[in-house]
Amino acid sequence: GRGPRIACTACGAFERDAEPGDLTAAVRSLGLRCTCGAEWRCRKGPRGLFFGCAGYPGCRNTQQLGVLLRALAR
């Protein structure tokens, strides 16, 4: 299946696949953070995109993409 897409908020016409940096910025804009207080960073892994704690390797928390994307949709 296709991953998340982003579109231009002004015209809605331009659309592309979301990159890890886009998703990192999106969760940052909502103030979503790991339980340790560090930022979530979107990363590309062998099974696709996921969020990992910016405090890695000190903090090894990860979050599935869908969990944080549901928070973005609210």
ZANUFI-737702 format. One record per residue (C-alpha): x, y negated, z; residue number from 0; residue in one letter. Coordinates in Angstrom, 2 decimals. Layout:
N
@X->X; Y->Y; Z->Z; fipa->NUM; bator->A;
...
***
This chain:
74
@X->0.00; Y->0.00; Z->0.00; fipa->0; bator->G;
@X->0.95; Y->-3.61; Z->-0.39; fipa->1; bator->R;
@X->2.32; Y->-5.60; Z->2.48; fipa->2; bator->G;
@X->1.12; Y->-8.98; Z->3.69; fipa->3; bator->P;
@X->0.81; Y->-11.80; Z->1.15; fipa->4; bator->R;
@X->1.10; Y->-15.53; Z->1.66; fipa->5; bator->I;
@X->-0.65; Y->-18.24; Z->-0.33; fipa->6; bator->A;
@X->-0.22; Y->-21.98; Z->-0.74; fipa->7; bator->C;
@X->-2.44; Y->-23.70; Z->1.84; fipa->8; bator->T;
@X->-2.94; Y->-26.73; Z->-0.43; fipa->9; bator->A;
@X->-4.17; Y->-25.04; Z->-3.60; fipa->10; bator->C;
@X->-4.43; Y->-21.31; Z->-2.80; fipa->11; bator->G;
@X->-3.22; Y->-20.55; Z->-6.34; fipa->12; bator->A;
@X->0.37; Y->-19.63; Z->-5.56; fipa->13; bator->F;
@X->0.65; Y->-16.26; Z->-3.85; fipa->14; bator->E;
@X->3.56; Y->-13.93; Z->-3.20; fipa->15; bator->R;
@X->4.68; Y->-11.10; Z->-0.95; fipa->16; bator->D;
@X->5.52; Y->-12.33; Z->2.54; fipa->17; bator->A;
@X->9.21; Y->-12.21; Z->3.42; fipa->18; bator->E;
@X->10.55; Y->-11.50; Z->6.93; fipa->19; bator->P;
@X->11.36; Y->-15.21; Z->7.41; fipa->20; bator->G;
@X->7.77; Y->-16.20; Z->6.59; fipa->21; bator->D;
@X->6.39; Y->-13.82; Z->9.19; fipa->22; bator->L;
@X->8.95; Y->-14.84; Z->11.81; fipa->23; bator->T;
@X->7.94; Y->-18.50; Z->11.30; fipa->24; bator->A;
@X->4.24; Y->-17.60; Z->11.52; fipa->25; bator->A;
@X->4.49; Y->-15.85; Z->14.89; fipa->26; bator->V;
@X->6.81; Y->-18.62; Z->16.15; fipa->27; bator->R;
@X->4.19; Y->-21.24; Z->15.22; fipa->28; bator->S;
@X->1.68; Y->-19.45; Z->17.48; fipa->29; bator->L;
@X->4.16; Y->-19.18; Z->20.33; fipa->30; bator->G;
@X->4.02; Y->-15.37; Z->20.31; fipa->31; bator->L;
@X->7.02; Y->-13.96; Z->22.18; fipa->32; bator->R;
@X->8.39; Y->-10.69; Z->23.45; fipa->33; bator->C;
@X->7.64; Y->-9.85; Z->27.09; fipa->34; bator->T;
@X->11.27; Y->-10.77; Z->27.90; fipa->35; bator->C;
@X->10.60; Y->-14.33; Z->26.64; fipa->36; bator->G;
@X->12.70; Y->-14.16; Z->23.45; fipa->37; bator->A;
@X->11.24; Y->-14.74; Z->19.97; fipa->38; bator->E;
@X->9.94; Y->-12.02; Z->17.72; fipa->39; bator->W;
@X->11.94; Y->-11.69; Z->14.51; fipa->40; bator->R;
@X->10.50; Y->-9.91; Z->11.50; fipa->41; bator->C;
@X->12.91; Y->-7.32; Z->10.16; fipa->42; bator->R;
@X->12.92; Y->-4.80; Z->7.34; fipa->43; bator->K;
@X->13.43; Y->-1.22; Z->8.47; fipa->44; bator->G;
@X->13.36; Y->2.19; Z->6.79; fipa->45; bator->P;
@X->9.56; Y->2.36; Z->7.24; fipa->46; bator->R;
@X->8.86; Y->-1.23; Z->6.19; fipa->47; bator->G;
@X->8.54; Y->-4.52; Z->8.03; fipa->48; bator->L;
@X->8.36; Y->-4.73; Z->11.82; fipa->49; bator->F;
@X->8.99; Y->-7.29; Z->14.56; fipa->50; bator->F;
@X->12.00; Y->-6.87; Z->16.80; fipa->51; bator->G;
@X->13.04; Y->-8.91; Z->19.81; fipa->52; bator->C;
@X->15.58; Y->-11.65; Z->19.11; fipa->53; bator->A;
@X->17.27; Y->-10.56; Z->22.36; fipa->54; bator->G;
@X->18.45; Y->-7.29; Z->20.78; fipa->55; bator->Y;
@X->20.55; Y->-5.39; Z->21.80; fipa->56; bator->P;
@X->19.86; Y->-6.56; Z->25.36; fipa->57; bator->G;
@X->16.13; Y->-6.10; Z->24.75; fipa->58; bator->C;
@X->15.03; Y->-3.31; Z->22.43; fipa->59; bator->R;
@X->11.30; Y->-4.12; Z->22.28; fipa->60; bator->N;
@X->9.62; Y->-3.86; Z->18.88; fipa->61; bator->T;
@X->6.10; Y->-4.56; Z->17.70; fipa->62; bator->Q;
@X->4.26; Y->-3.18; Z->14.71; fipa->63; bator->Q;
@X->3.52; Y->-5.72; Z->12.01; fipa->64; bator->L;
@X->-0.26; Y->-5.22; Z->12.23; fipa->65; bator->G;
@X->-0.44; Y->-6.05; Z->15.94; fipa->66; bator->V;
@X->1.05; Y->-9.54; Z->15.53; fipa->67; bator->L;
@X->-0.69; Y->-10.15; Z->12.19; fipa->68; bator->L;
@X->-4.06; Y->-9.57; Z->13.88; fipa->69; bator->R;
@X->-3.08; Y->-12.29; Z->16.36; fipa->70; bator->A;
@X->-2.33; Y->-14.60; Z->13.40; fipa->71; bator->L;
@X->-5.78; Y->-13.96; Z->11.92; fipa->72; bator->A;
@X->-7.55; Y->-15.30; Z->15.02; fipa->73; bator->R;
***
